[in-house]
Amino acid sequence: MSFEPTRTAALERLAHFVPKTGSDYARLRNHDLPGHPHVSVLSPYVRHRVVSEAEIAQAVLGRFSPSTAEKYLQEVCWRSYWKAWLDRRPSVWTAYEAEVKAAQNQLATQSGLRQAWQDACAGETGIACFDHWAKELVETGYLHNHARMWFASIWMFTLNLPWALGADFFMRHLLDGDPASNTLSWRWVGGLQTVGKTYAARPDNIAKYTDGRFNPAGQLAPAHEVQPLGHPEHPKPLPVSGSDSVDTSLPTGLILTEDDLSPGFLLEGGGASGCGADLAEHNAAVTI
């Protein structure tokens, strides 16, 4: 799996996958197979807005009706939902950063935990599917979405490692790693995001959706033992930030970062505007 970091490559990948965004995607998207033939693998490009969510939706709807491509469009929309959710609750991100630091301090003082963490990151746990995904992530910068959920569940509930260290491992290696979708997805698997609802990695599910490549029977935490990590109340959302009002008579400037390489939305309607605004952290990413 390679990602040429150009807009041309992103548009070519989009055009290639558009015919598969209808019923084929809904039927096959959960299968984690070599080469990832059933997902678009556009998320690294969308993460940095080399291509935008709106462009993807426009291309898909040029081929299929909304009902036919509903599942794929939902996945695109989830990215924006996660971004908006975290943007209005920044303390969740601050708390995650604090948990990462606290867990790293534990690694420095607890040799058993440090060894288990090192084995997990290196793909040396003895759980074949997990070890494969750990190495695939480090080598390619990408994992199928279903594999990400299985991986997170095994990390937390079978290996009993701190969830924040797992989220940090993803953030350090994923080409589409994003503060919103990555953090909140790990929280969702652990029962922190949708309070009390966990995701249990099951051997039969892994065997089915990897077409029998893996079957970790007897190696994973039983579903009844997968208990929520905790359920603190979500902070109240802050008001929506930003304004559409721009004084074009003032000197303006635009700061582009690798987090947002599609500033065209600012230029529409005469607004070269915006400007002065740092566009970092403008979007979220789920794997699509």
Steps between C-alpha positions, in 0.01 A plus 500: 500500500656827387377858507640743246459838673339687212154624418517320167552168676209574734263582213608190310433282803160664545406448135609136518290430808182694421342203312540293819335748740148363453372159607846344461638721774209433735539124449878464505642793698559303822733249333864559591688346207851551358512816291169624650296457179163580659578842651610816323817557709446875450522593867869609499412749225184617671681530833716772348222627275691430182150403391197616697196321636279713276693394189466136595127531560453686172684230307305219665163668447590552136493122468248375760187619675535596869319183606726273294822658630363568849752287690803653333366853541434430867865410548604827338262691726628327813830678448336839522285393794801393709683821418205715604444296817856540622529860382219593739645291786873575495543384859458141374816543293681662792399211724626250241839674484520484880418128494773436243755679717389314813517165321847581365610572855370156596709345224807656654435345840319171428720255313219249443275760343789635294580154362135431413474836326822441305380156392169644382663781302749260343235241413646235729205404720441153356152598377554461126235742376598773746870459424429520127302824541768656723765435236274604213430830673867579557602391149221661298344773717155353441256246642153396387230651723377162621858403590534823697202407715622144555848629581373756752278243670782247533738773622264604779312186600735211423842658549365737769709792377401864561269617224677835467827326411319312225349819363847656516649203311245557223560874491874449462465268201170559316528713188138598565550535875278778626437631853124474469419171329795311647447607860123469494507166320727353767270648763204337323660155502577540871149607599591860573346672200161334476490452873495136605511361144818308426621317191618144556732339244360151438695213338210399276457858376872531426503166319198598290617842394862402435378212282652248738849647503477537878300327771621586851269249671576476870741795494266797548312630800149348504230749404343491848831613650527805274382761747499879445813676615297766681225742430576859600243744379572672172582869539233738381564614143640847448327737257585452135806708423579705193322761296406546135555873531820623340617858466668491160628857541756383753837349411455127503713192490448126475702246691501160330607195700523133410171457686303686234624513143163591345446869576264546207197526727647823635542644154144443384284808491792740502631410838868451466433558832497354801800546538715549778341173603717200562329209329669231701264240645234593246382148434455156645569162351347159505623241261287484190 
